[in-house]
């Protein structure tokens, strides 16, 4: 994996951690059960501030695979492929070394 790909994968992992915290807070305050979660785009652009909205069920489905991320449509990059495309978000999956890094940095995969 090149330096750019590694930096991009680490940015995406950071955004995933932010969204995990957002989900935890929403659940703690009873806001996520039947509604949508306001999340940050998990793309590789560290300056991206775009938001997207997903149901808790969709978010949990994305998180069922540590190689998957949710991004604003058009924010996909070359070391991932689109698993699902929807009007407000795309689910992408990392391949190769970027995928292995995604697995290693998954906050749901304990130490």
HELIX and SHEET records of a PDB file:
HELIX    1   1 UNK A    3  UNK A   28  1                                  26    
HELIX    2   2 UNK A   56  UNK A   63  1                                   8    
HELIX    3   3 UNK A   96  UNK A  104  1                                   9    
SHEET    1   A 2 UNK A  36  UNK A  40  0                                        
SHEET    2   A 2 UNK A  51  UNK A  55 -1                                        
SHEET    1   B 3 UNK A  68  UNK A  71  0                                        
SHEET    2   B 3 UNK A  90  UNK A  94 -1                                        
SHEET    3   B 3 UNK A  80  UNK A  85 -1                                        
END                                                                             
